[in-house]
Amino acid sequence: MNSEPQKALTEDEVKYLLRDYGISTTDFAVIKSDDDLKNIDLKFPVALKVCSPNIMHKTDVGGVKLNIMDEEELKREFSDFRKKFPSEKFIIEKMEPQGIEMIAGLVNDASFGMSIMVGMGGIFAEMYKDVSFRLVPINRRDAEEMIGELKAGELFKGFRGIELDKKAIVELLLKLSQIGMDFPSISQMDLNPVFVYSHGLKVVDAKMIKN
């Protein structure tokens, strides 16, 4: 049994890892001071988020501000955030078009080992706890079966004219499976939400804890 304390990674660290595996994330910049704002090259609107290994649930502590529309508003919000979280760094990221929200991730269970999960986010997650699990590694058929097991899996079949890129989710699951194999020290990884579009997807928020 590993007695070492668990360590949480910051959002930017998790997203850089995802990018190394070809997983699409939001465009973002990490900032610490007012001077860093001068070098931001992101189109408005943007989001501002506290970026700390000690804050896993940013919205619970008022650590997320969405739809910042211009530079003046960004300066004001950043000033407020620095007062609220004086010792932390922050992420500024481009607001992405709203997609269908999904969740995906890894859980290293003490009894079963590394597992991968996928589910519907947003109201689906809250209302139905709509998730599917497999042990890693998984293959393409496993990934497709996981999606098919979801109550909201009908969304991938053109439900009410909704078009979602099932192939993109399958590829995401295969890449997450590989991450789980490559990094057995992962205790938990949560990608939530993942915006899924008719073509492609974006990981909007990401958390990871390792042993």
C-alpha positions as CSV (number, residue, x, y, z in Angstrom):
1,M,0.0,0.0,0.0
2,N,1.5,3.4,-1.0
3,S,1.6,5.7,2.0
4,E,2.9,8.7,0.1
5,P,0.6,11.7,0.3
6,Q,-1.5,12.4,-2.8
7,K,-0.7,15.4,-4.9
8,A,-3.1,17.5,-7.0
9,L,-1.9,18.9,-10.3
10,T,-2.9,22.4,-11.4
11,E,-5.3,22.8,-14.4
12,D,-2.5,23.9,-16.8
13,E,-0.3,21.0,-15.9
14,V,-3.2,18.5,-16.6
15,K,-4.0,20.3,-19.9
16,Y,-0.4,20.2,-21.0
17,L,-0.4,16.5,-20.4
18,L,-3.6,16.0,-22.4
19,R,-2.1,18.0,-25.3
20,D,1.0,15.7,-25.3
21,Y,-1.5,12.9,-26.1
22,G,-3.2,14.9,-28.8
23,I,-6.3,15.7,-26.8
24,S,-7.8,19.1,-27.6
25,T,-8.1,21.6,-24.8
26,T,-9.0,25.3,-24.5
27,D,-6.5,27.9,-25.5
28,F,-5.2,29.4,-22.3
29,A,-2.4,31.5,-20.6
30,V,-1.1,31.3,-17.0
31,I,-0.6,34.6,-15.2
32,K,0.6,35.7,-11.8
33,S,0.9,39.5,-12.0
34,D,-0.6,42.6,-13.7
35,D,2.5,42.6,-16.0
36,D,1.5,39.2,-17.3
37,L,-1.8,40.6,-18.6
38,K,0.1,42.7,-21.2
39,N,1.3,39.6,-22.9
40,I,-2.0,37.8,-23.2
41,D,-2.9,36.9,-26.8
42,L,-6.4,35.6,-26.5
43,K,-9.6,36.8,-28.2
44,F,-12.4,38.0,-26.0
45,P,-14.6,36.8,-24.5
46,V,-12.4,35.0,-22.0
47,A,-12.7,33.2,-18.7
48,L,-10.6,33.8,-15.6
49,K,-10.0,30.9,-13.2
50,V,-7.9,30.4,-10.1
51,C,-5.2,27.8,-10.8
52,S,-4.1,26.1,-7.6
53,P,-3.3,22.5,-6.5
54,N,-5.1,23.4,-3.3
55,I,-8.4,24.4,-4.9
56,M,-10.0,21.5,-6.7
57,H,-13.5,22.9,-6.9
58,K,-13.0,26.4,-8.2
59,T,-16.6,27.5,-8.5
60,D,-17.3,26.6,-4.9
61,V,-14.9,29.3,-3.7
62,G,-15.8,32.0,-6.3
63,G,-12.7,31.1,-8.4
64,V,-14.3,31.2,-11.8
65,K,-15.5,34.2,-13.9
66,L,-16.9,33.6,-17.3
67,N,-17.6,35.8,-20.3
68,I,-15.2,38.6,-19.6
69,M,-15.8,40.8,-22.6
70,D,-12.9,43.3,-22.8
71,E,-9.5,44.3,-21.4
72,E,-10.9,46.7,-18.7
73,E,-13.2,44.1,-17.3
74,L,-10.4,41.6,-17.3
75,K,-8.2,44.0,-15.3
76,R,-11.0,44.6,-12.7
77,E,-11.7,40.9,-12.3
78,F,-8.1,40.0,-12.1
79,S,-7.6,42.6,-9.4
80,D,-10.4,41.1,-7.4
81,F,-9.1,37.6,-7.8
82,R,-5.6,38.6,-6.6
83,K,-7.1,40.0,-3.4
84,K,-9.2,36.8,-2.9
85,F,-6.4,34.4,-3.8
86,P,-3.1,36.4,-3.0
87,S,-0.7,33.5,-3.2
88,E,-2.1,31.7,-6.3
89,K,-1.6,31.8,-10.0
90,F,-4.5,32.1,-12.5
91,I,-5.6,30.9,-15.9
92,I,-7.1,33.1,-18.6
93,E,-8.7,31.0,-21.4
94,K,-10.7,31.6,-24.5
95,M,-14.4,31.0,-24.1
96,E,-15.4,28.1,-26.3
97,P,-18.7,27.7,-28.1
98,Q,-21.2,25.7,-26.0
99,G,-21.3,22.0,-26.9
100,I,-23.0,19.0,-25.4
101,E,-21.4,18.5,-22.0
102,M,-19.7,15.2,-21.3
103,I,-17.4,14.0,-18.6
104,A,-14.5,11.5,-18.9
105,G,-11.7,10.4,-16.7
106,L,-9.7,7.8,-14.8
107,V,-10.1,6.3,-11.4
108,N,-7.5,4.1,-9.8
109,D,-9.6,1.8,-7.5
110,A,-7.8,0.0,-4.7
111,S,-9.6,-3.2,-5.5
112,F,-9.9,-3.2,-9.3
113,G,-7.1,-1.0,-10.5
114,M,-7.1,1.7,-13.1
115,S,-10.6,2.3,-14.6
116,I,-11.8,4.7,-17.3
117,M,-15.2,6.4,-17.2
118,V,-17.4,8.4,-19.5
119,G,-20.7,10.1,-18.9
120,M,-23.0,12.9,-19.8
121,G,-22.3,16.2,-18.1
122,G,-24.5,19.1,-17.3
123,I,-28.1,18.3,-16.3
124,F,-27.6,14.7,-17.5
125,A,-24.9,14.1,-14.8
126,E,-26.9,15.7,-12.0
127,M,-30.2,14.1,-12.9
128,Y,-29.3,10.6,-14.1
129,K,-25.7,9.8,-12.9
130,D,-25.3,8.6,-16.4
131,V,-21.8,7.0,-16.6
132,S,-20.1,3.9,-17.9
133,F,-16.9,2.3,-16.7
134,R,-14.2,-0.1,-18.0
135,L,-10.9,-1.4,-16.7
136,V,-7.9,-0.1,-18.8
137,P,-6.6,-0.8,-21.3
138,I,-9.6,-0.5,-23.6
139,N,-9.9,-0.9,-27.3
140,R,-12.1,0.9,-29.8
141,R,-14.9,-1.6,-29.4
142,D,-14.9,-1.1,-25.6
143,A,-15.0,2.7,-26.1
144,E,-18.0,2.4,-28.5
145,E,-19.8,0.1,-26.1
146,M,-19.2,2.5,-23.2
147,I,-20.9,5.3,-25.2
148,G,-23.7,2.9,-26.2
149,E,-24.4,2.1,-22.5
150,L,-25.2,5.7,-21.6
151,K,-28.8,6.6,-21.2
152,A,-28.1,9.7,-23.3
153,G,-26.3,7.6,-25.9
154,E,-29.2,8.3,-28.2
155,L,-27.7,11.8,-28.7
156,F,-25.0,10.2,-30.8
157,K,-27.6,8.7,-33.1
158,G,-29.1,12.0,-34.2
159,F,-31.7,12.4,-31.5
160,R,-33.9,15.4,-32.4
161,G,-31.4,16.5,-35.0
162,I,-28.5,16.8,-32.6
163,E,-25.2,15.8,-34.3
164,L,-22.3,14.8,-32.1
165,D,-18.9,13.5,-33.1
166,K,-18.9,10.0,-31.7
167,K,-15.5,9.3,-33.2
168,A,-14.0,12.2,-31.3
169,I,-15.2,10.8,-28.0
170,V,-14.0,7.3,-28.9
171,E,-10.5,8.7,-29.6
172,L,-10.6,10.7,-26.3
173,L,-11.3,7.5,-24.4
174,L,-8.5,5.6,-26.2
175,K,-6.0,8.3,-25.4
176,L,-7.2,8.5,-21.8
177,S,-6.7,4.7,-21.5
178,Q,-3.2,5.1,-22.7
179,I,-2.5,7.8,-20.2
180,G,-3.8,5.5,-17.5
181,M,-1.4,2.8,-18.6
182,D,1.5,5.2,-18.9
183,F,1.0,6.8,-15.5
184,P,-0.1,4.2,-13.0
185,S,0.5,6.8,-10.2
186,I,-2.7,8.6,-11.2
187,S,-5.3,8.3,-8.5
188,Q,-8.0,10.3,-10.3
189,M,-8.4,12.3,-13.4
190,D,-11.6,14.3,-14.2
191,L,-12.3,16.0,-17.5
192,N,-15.4,18.0,-16.8
193,P,-16.9,19.5,-18.8
194,V,-15.8,18.2,-22.2
195,F,-17.7,20.1,-24.9
196,V,-18.6,17.8,-27.8
197,Y,-19.5,19.3,-31.2
198,S,-20.7,17.9,-34.5
199,H,-17.0,18.0,-35.4
200,G,-14.4,17.5,-32.6
201,L,-14.4,18.3,-28.9
202,K,-12.7,20.5,-26.3
203,V,-11.7,19.7,-22.8
204,V,-12.8,22.8,-20.8
205,D,-11.7,21.9,-17.3
206,A,-9.4,19.2,-16.0
207,K,-8.4,17.9,-12.6
208,M,-5.9,15.2,-11.7
209,I,-4.6,13.7,-8.4
210,K,-1.7,11.4,-8.3
211,N,-0.1,9.2,-5.6
